[in-house]
Amino acid sequence: MLLVVSVIEWMAYRLVKRRWDSKKWWPIFGKLWLIITASLWGFVTISLINFESWSIRMPNIVAVFTIAFFVNLIPKMMMAIFQVADDLRYLTQFAVKKMTQGEGKIPRSTFLNYIGAGLASATFGAFFYGVTKGKFNFQVENVKVLIDGLPKSFKGLRIVQISDAHLGSFVGSPQAVHDALQTVNDLKPDLILFTGDLVNSKASEAESWIDAFSKLEATMGKYSIMGNHDYAEYGDFAPGESEASIKRLHEIHSEMGFHLLLDEHVHLKRAKDRLVLAGVENWSKRSFGQRGDIEKALANSDSDSLITILMSHDPTHFEELVMGGKAPVDLTMSGHTHGMQMGIKIDFLGINYSPASLLYKRWGGLYKEGNQFLHVNRGFGVLAFRGRVGMPPEITLLELL
């Protein structure tokens, strides 16, 4: 990582130097650039070394340096790319000149320097917006799901899905988050389903949010499941602390008014009709654990004859154990991917892309495979990168038809 970062920083510096080293102010500016860069990476390194303890004792400091890491590095990656392109162009022309015994000096590309600096500035602006405003730009996604055989009494059922709150990433108690929770209530949901990752690592991160989440209201109840970050595996724990954190997190779900489904199901009733709602513990095709037991969750549920909704944090669970009729589930609701917290989403142009698609075939939105649906929520909170660029935090309103 040090080598990669060093190369990026050096290439970015070369581009800036070649673009402005003729200016009178360059000697001072160049020294400031180097001093600020060295200081930033020194502090980021110290923050990374002490990440586990500082995340608990000094979350504000960790947040600042996490933000600085991305806001500094990503724009410089753009600059480095164009500097490498200029170097390759220069070397190609140099080789051709030698082979043809040509004469004259090979000029550096002012055009490439301009493009590199311009894109880096735009990227910096986008990431700065993402860490200050973008992560609070909550959007309501309206999704209609046409399920064959849905009982008439359940047609029009309004389900609000939120996922991946990662409450430990919110420094303090931002008003924007409280406003987003009020938005959930304003949608007048019949059901509220939370599909995992309430915290980053420790149950204590959710303590201050109990009151706010307890005020969420749904006429047919609030249900939740565990995500991979809820099992106390991503922190520095003394013996017994992990188990205590998991136990406390179970209690917090209850105190927030959620019925936590741990490989189990409930029957939802309207008029004389029933619907199965099941929830599994986290199960992932990747290296995030395979605790969930879908057979146990659906046992004695009559899911073969009743419309069944499954809450499962990781969408790869749908692909491996549900899709293709492997399990009698009509609608699976997942999260986990965050849409990688960056991408391009322009609905009226039909553009919906995220780098998450490189890792997950089904990373965000509604998917249909045969008669089975999967909805992947892009997340309510943030993790690692404390911002969102082109991939706003999501509150989903699903209407069953």
C-alpha positions as CSV (number, residue, x, y, z in Angstrom):
1,M,0.0,0.0,0.0
2,L,2.9,2.4,0.8
3,L,4.4,1.7,-2.6
4,V,1.2,2.4,-4.4
5,V,0.4,5.5,-2.5
6,S,4.0,6.8,-3.0
7,V,3.8,6.3,-6.8
8,I,0.4,8.1,-6.9
9,E,1.7,11.0,-4.9
10,W,4.9,11.3,-7.0
11,M,3.1,11.2,-10.3
12,A,0.5,13.8,-9.1
13,Y,3.3,16.0,-7.9
14,R,5.1,15.7,-11.3
15,L,2.0,16.7,-13.1
16,V,1.4,19.8,-10.9
17,K,5.1,20.7,-11.1
18,R,5.2,20.5,-14.9
19,R,2.0,22.4,-15.2
20,W,2.9,25.4,-12.9
21,D,6.7,25.3,-12.2
22,S,7.2,28.4,-14.4
23,K,5.1,30.5,-12.1
24,K,6.7,32.8,-9.6
25,W,4.7,31.4,-6.7
26,W,5.7,27.8,-7.5
27,P,8.7,27.4,-5.1
28,I,6.5,28.3,-2.1
29,F,3.5,26.3,-3.4
30,G,5.6,23.3,-4.2
31,K,7.1,23.2,-0.7
32,L,3.7,23.6,0.9
33,W,2.3,20.7,-1.3
34,L,5.1,18.4,-0.1
35,I,4.8,19.5,3.6
36,I,1.0,19.1,3.7
37,T,1.1,15.7,1.9
38,A,3.8,14.3,4.2
39,S,2.0,15.5,7.3
40,L,-1.3,14.1,6.1
41,W,0.1,10.7,5.4
42,G,1.9,10.7,8.7
43,F,-1.3,11.4,10.6
44,V,-3.3,8.9,8.5
45,T,-0.7,6.2,9.3
46,I,-0.9,6.9,13.0
47,S,-4.7,6.9,12.8
48,L,-4.7,3.5,11.0
49,I,-2.3,2.0,13.5
50,N,-4.6,3.1,16.4
51,F,-7.8,2.6,14.4
52,E,-9.5,0.0,16.8
53,S,-9.0,2.0,20.0
54,W,-9.4,5.5,18.5
55,S,-12.7,4.4,16.8
56,I,-14.1,4.1,20.3
57,R,-12.3,6.8,22.2
58,M,-11.8,9.5,19.5
59,P,-14.3,8.8,16.6
60,N,-14.2,12.4,15.4
61,I,-10.4,12.1,14.8
62,V,-10.8,8.8,12.9
63,A,-13.6,10.3,10.8
64,V,-11.5,13.3,9.8
65,F,-8.5,11.2,8.7
66,T,-10.7,8.6,7.0
67,I,-12.3,11.5,5.0
68,A,-8.9,13.0,4.3
69,F,-7.6,9.7,3.0
70,F,-10.2,9.5,0.2
71,V,-10.5,13.2,-0.5
72,N,-6.7,13.5,-0.9
73,L,-6.0,10.2,-2.7
74,I,-8.8,9.8,-5.3
75,P,-8.2,13.1,-7.1
76,K,-4.5,12.5,-7.1
77,M,-5.1,9.1,-8.7
78,M,-6.7,11.0,-11.6
79,M,-3.7,13.2,-11.9
80,A,-1.3,10.1,-11.8
81,I,-3.2,8.4,-14.6
82,F,-2.7,11.4,-16.9
83,Q,0.9,11.8,-15.9
84,V,1.5,8.1,-16.7
85,A,-0.3,8.7,-20.1
86,D,2.0,11.6,-20.8
87,D,5.1,9.6,-19.8
88,L,4.0,6.8,-22.2
89,R,3.4,9.3,-25.0
90,Y,6.8,10.8,-24.4
91,L,8.6,7.4,-24.3
92,T,6.9,6.3,-27.5
93,Q,7.9,9.5,-29.3
94,F,11.4,9.2,-28.0
95,A,11.7,5.6,-29.2
96,V,10.3,6.6,-32.7
97,K,12.8,9.5,-32.8
98,K,15.7,7.2,-32.0
99,M,14.7,4.6,-34.6
100,T,14.2,7.2,-37.3
101,Q,17.2,9.4,-36.3
102,G,14.9,12.3,-36.0
103,E,15.9,15.7,-34.5
104,G,14.3,18.2,-32.2
105,K,13.0,18.3,-28.7
106,I,10.0,16.2,-27.7
107,P,7.5,18.6,-25.9
108,R,5.6,17.7,-22.9
109,S,1.8,17.5,-23.4
110,T,0.2,20.7,-22.0
111,F,-3.2,19.2,-23.1
112,L,-2.8,16.1,-20.9
113,N,-1.7,18.2,-18.0
114,Y,-4.8,20.4,-18.3
115,I,-7.1,17.4,-18.6
116,G,-5.5,15.7,-15.6
117,A,-5.6,18.8,-13.4
118,G,-9.2,19.6,-14.5
119,L,-10.5,16.1,-13.7
120,A,-8.6,16.0,-10.4
121,S,-10.3,19.3,-9.4
122,A,-13.7,17.9,-10.4
123,T,-13.1,14.7,-8.5
124,F,-12.0,16.6,-5.4
125,G,-15.1,18.7,-5.6
126,A,-17.3,15.6,-5.9
127,F,-15.7,13.8,-3.0
128,F,-15.7,16.9,-0.8
129,Y,-19.5,17.2,-1.5
130,G,-19.9,13.5,-0.8
131,V,-18.3,13.7,2.7
132,T,-20.1,16.9,3.7
133,K,-23.5,16.7,2.0
134,G,-23.8,13.6,-0.1
135,K,-23.9,11.2,2.8
136,F,-27.0,13.0,4.1
137,N,-28.8,13.3,0.8
138,F,-31.4,10.6,1.7
139,Q,-33.5,9.6,-1.2
140,V,-36.8,7.7,-1.2
141,E,-36.9,5.0,-3.9
142,N,-40.4,3.9,-4.9
143,V,-40.5,0.3,-6.1
144,K,-43.6,-1.6,-7.2
145,V,-43.5,-5.4,-7.0
146,L,-46.0,-7.5,-9.0
147,I,-46.2,-10.8,-7.2
148,D,-48.2,-13.6,-8.8
149,G,-50.8,-15.0,-6.4
150,L,-50.6,-12.2,-3.9
151,P,-53.8,-12.3,-1.8
152,K,-56.2,-9.4,-2.6
153,S,-56.0,-8.2,1.0
154,F,-52.2,-7.7,0.7
155,K,-52.3,-5.8,-2.5
156,G,-51.0,-2.3,-1.9
157,L,-49.0,-3.4,1.2
158,R,-46.5,-0.7,1.8
159,I,-43.1,-1.9,3.0
160,V,-40.3,0.5,3.9
161,Q,-36.9,-1.1,3.8
162,I,-33.8,0.5,5.4
163,S,-30.5,-1.2,5.6
164,D,-26.8,-0.8,6.6
165,A,-27.3,2.1,9.1
166,H,-23.7,1.7,10.3
167,L,-24.5,4.0,13.2
168,G,-20.9,4.2,14.4
169,S,-20.0,6.2,11.3
170,F,-22.3,9.1,12.2
171,V,-20.3,11.5,14.4
172,G,-22.6,13.0,17.0
173,S,-26.3,13.0,16.1
174,P,-26.8,14.7,12.8
175,Q,-30.2,16.3,12.3
176,A,-30.3,15.1,8.7
177,V,-30.4,11.5,10.0
178,H,-33.3,12.3,12.3
179,D,-35.1,14.0,9.4
180,A,-34.6,10.8,7.3
181,L,-36.2,8.7,10.1
182,Q,-39.1,11.1,10.1
183,T,-39.4,10.6,6.3
184,V,-39.8,6.9,7.0
185,N,-42.8,7.7,9.2
186,D,-44.2,10.2,6.7
187,L,-44.4,7.3,4.2
188,K,-47.1,5.7,6.4
189,P,-45.7,2.1,6.0
190,D,-47.5,-1.0,6.9
191,L,-44.2,-2.7,7.6
192,I,-40.7,-1.5,8.3
193,L,-37.9,-4.0,7.5
194,F,-34.3,-3.4,8.5
195,T,-31.9,-5.7,6.6
196,G,-28.8,-5.7,8.7
197,D,-25.6,-3.9,9.7
198,L,-26.9,-1.6,12.5
199,V,-23.4,-0.9,13.7
200,N,-19.8,-1.1,12.4
201,S,-18.4,-3.3,15.1
202,K,-19.7,-2.7,18.6
203,A,-23.2,-2.5,20.1
204,S,-22.3,0.6,22.0
205,E,-22.4,2.6,18.6
206,A,-26.2,2.2,18.6
207,E,-26.9,3.2,22.2
208,S,-27.5,6.9,21.5
209,W,-29.9,6.1,18.6
210,I,-32.3,3.9,20.5
211,D,-34.8,6.6,21.1
212,A,-34.8,7.9,17.5
213,F,-35.3,4.4,16.0
214,S,-37.9,3.5,18.5
215,K,-40.1,6.3,17.2
216,L,-40.4,4.6,13.8
217,E,-43.9,3.4,13.3
218,A,-45.6,0.8,11.1
219,T,-49.1,-0.6,11.5
220,M,-48.1,-4.2,11.0
221,G,-44.8,-4.1,12.9
222,K,-41.1,-3.5,12.6
223,Y,-38.7,-6.5,11.8
224,S,-35.0,-6.7,11.5
225,I,-32.1,-9.1,10.9
226,M,-28.3,-9.2,11.6
227,G,-25.7,-8.1,9.0
228,N,-22.0,-9.2,8.9
229,H,-20.9,-6.1,10.9
230,D,-23.3,-7.0,13.8
231,Y,-21.4,-10.0,15.0
232,A,-18.5,-8.2,16.7
233,E,-15.9,-9.4,14.4
234,Y,-14.4,-6.2,13.1
235,G,-13.0,-4.7,16.3
236,D,-10.4,-5.3,19.1
237,F,-12.3,-7.3,21.7
238,A,-11.1,-8.7,25.0
239,P,-12.2,-12.3,25.9
240,G,-16.0,-12.4,26.3
241,E,-16.6,-8.9,24.8
242,S,-17.7,-10.1,21.4
243,E,-20.4,-12.3,22.9
244,A,-21.5,-9.5,25.2
245,S,-21.7,-7.1,22.3
246,I,-23.9,-9.4,20.2
247,K,-26.2,-10.0,23.2
248,R,-26.5,-6.3,23.8
249,L,-27.2,-5.6,20.1
250,H,-30.0,-8.1,20.3
251,E,-31.4,-6.2,23.2
252,I,-31.0,-2.9,21.3
253,H,-33.1,-4.2,18.4
254,S,-35.9,-4.9,20.9
255,E,-35.5,-1.6,22.6
256,M,-35.8,0.1,19.2
257,G,-39.1,-1.8,18.7
258,F,-37.8,-4.3,16.1
259,H,-38.6,-8.0,16.2
260,L,-35.2,-9.5,15.4
261,L,-35.6,-12.6,13.2
262,L,-32.8,-15.1,13.8
263,D,-33.4,-17.9,11.3
264,E,-37.1,-17.7,12.1
265,H,-40.4,-16.5,10.6
266,V,-43.7,-14.9,11.5
267,H,-47.1,-14.9,9.8
268,L,-48.6,-11.6,8.9
269,K,-52.3,-11.5,8.7
270,R,-54.8,-9.3,6.8
271,A,-58.5,-10.2,6.8
272,K,-58.4,-14.0,6.3
273,D,-55.1,-14.1,4.4
274,R,-51.6,-14.9,5.6
275,L,-48.2,-14.0,4.4
276,V,-44.8,-15.4,5.6
277,L,-42.1,-13.1,6.7
278,A,-38.8,-14.8,7.4
279,G,-35.3,-13.6,8.4
280,V,-32.0,-15.4,8.3
281,E,-28.7,-14.6,10.0
282,N,-26.0,-13.4,7.7
283,W,-25.0,-15.8,4.9
284,S,-22.5,-14.8,2.2
285,K,-21.0,-16.5,-0.8
286,R,-17.8,-14.5,0.0
287,S,-15.8,-14.2,3.2
288,F,-18.5,-12.7,5.4
289,G,-19.7,-15.8,7.2
290,Q,-22.4,-18.4,6.6
291,R,-24.4,-18.4,9.8
292,G,-27.9,-18.3,8.2
293,D,-30.0,-21.4,8.0
294,I,-32.9,-20.8,5.5
295,E,-34.4,-24.3,6.1
296,K,-34.7,-23.6,9.8
297,A,-36.1,-20.1,9.0
298,L,-38.8,-21.5,6.8
299,A,-39.6,-24.7,8.8
300,N,-43.3,-25.2,9.4
301,S,-44.1,-21.8,7.7
302,D,-46.3,-23.1,4.9
303,S,-44.0,-21.2,2.5
304,D,-44.8,-23.7,-0.2
305,S,-48.4,-22.4,-0.3
306,L,-48.1,-18.9,1.1
307,I,-46.5,-15.8,-0.4
308,T,-43.1,-15.5,1.4
309,I,-40.8,-12.6,2.0
310,L,-37.3,-13.3,3.1
311,M,-34.9,-10.8,4.8
312,S,-31.3,-11.8,4.1
313,H,-28.5,-9.2,4.4
314,D,-26.2,-10.4,1.6
315,P,-27.6,-10.7,-1.9
316,T,-25.3,-13.6,-2.8
317,H,-27.5,-15.7,-0.4
318,F,-30.4,-15.2,-2.9
319,E,-28.2,-16.2,-5.8
320,E,-26.9,-19.4,-4.1
321,L,-29.8,-20.7,-2.0
322,V,-33.0,-19.0,-3.2
323,M,-32.9,-18.2,-6.9
324,G,-34.1,-20.8,-9.4
325,G,-36.6,-22.2,-7.0
326,K,-34.0,-23.5,-4.5
327,A,-36.2,-22.1,-1.8
328,P,-40.0,-21.2,-1.8
329,V,-39.4,-17.5,-1.5
330,D,-41.2,-14.8,-3.6
331,L,-39.4,-11.7,-2.5
332,T,-35.9,-11.5,-1.0
333,M,-34.8,-8.2,0.6
334,S,-31.1,-7.5,1.0
335,G,-28.5,-4.8,1.5
336,H,-24.8,-5.1,2.2
337,T,-23.3,-3.6,-1.1
338,H,-23.9,0.1,-0.3
339,G,-23.7,0.6,-4.1
340,M,-20.1,1.0,-3.0
341,Q,-21.2,4.5,-2.0
342,M,-20.2,5.9,-5.4
343,G,-21.5,5.7,-8.9
344,I,-23.8,7.3,-11.4
345,K,-27.6,7.1,-11.0
346,I,-29.7,9.2,-13.4
347,D,-33.2,7.6,-13.6
348,F,-34.6,9.6,-16.5
349,L,-31.7,8.6,-18.7
350,G,-31.7,5.0,-17.5
351,I,-28.2,5.3,-16.1
352,N,-27.4,3.2,-13.0
353,Y,-23.8,2.2,-12.6
354,S,-21.6,1.6,-9.6
355,P,-18.1,-0.1,-9.2
356,A,-20.0,-2.5,-6.9
357,S,-21.1,-4.2,-10.1
358,L,-17.6,-5.5,-10.4
359,L,-18.0,-7.5,-7.2
360,Y,-21.8,-8.2,-7.2
361,K,-24.0,-9.1,-10.2
362,R,-27.0,-7.8,-8.2
363,W,-25.9,-4.8,-6.3
364,G,-28.8,-2.3,-6.1
365,G,-32.4,-2.1,-7.0
366,L,-35.1,-4.7,-8.0
367,Y,-34.2,-7.9,-9.9
368,K,-36.5,-10.6,-11.2
369,E,-35.4,-14.2,-11.8
370,G,-38.4,-16.3,-13.0
371,N,-41.1,-15.6,-10.5
372,Q,-38.7,-14.6,-7.7
373,F,-37.7,-11.1,-6.9
374,L,-34.7,-9.7,-5.1
375,H,-34.4,-6.1,-3.9
376,V,-31.0,-4.8,-2.9
377,N,-31.1,-1.6,-0.8
378,R,-28.1,0.7,-1.3
379,G,-27.8,1.5,2.3
380,F,-28.8,4.2,4.8
381,G,-25.3,4.9,6.3
382,V,-21.7,4.9,5.3
383,L,-18.7,2.7,6.1
384,A,-14.9,3.3,5.6
385,F,-15.4,6.1,3.1
386,R,-17.5,8.5,5.1
387,G,-19.3,9.9,2.2
388,R,-21.4,9.1,-0.9
389,V,-20.7,10.3,-4.5
390,G,-23.5,9.8,-7.0
391,M,-25.0,7.0,-4.9
392,P,-27.2,8.7,-2.3
393,P,-28.4,6.9,0.9
394,E,-31.6,5.1,0.3
395,I,-35.0,4.6,1.9
396,T,-37.0,2.2,-0.1
397,L,-40.8,2.1,-0.3
398,L,-41.9,-1.2,-1.8
399,E,-45.6,-1.5,-2.8
400,L,-46.8,-5.1,-3.4
401,L,-49.3,-5.5,-6.3
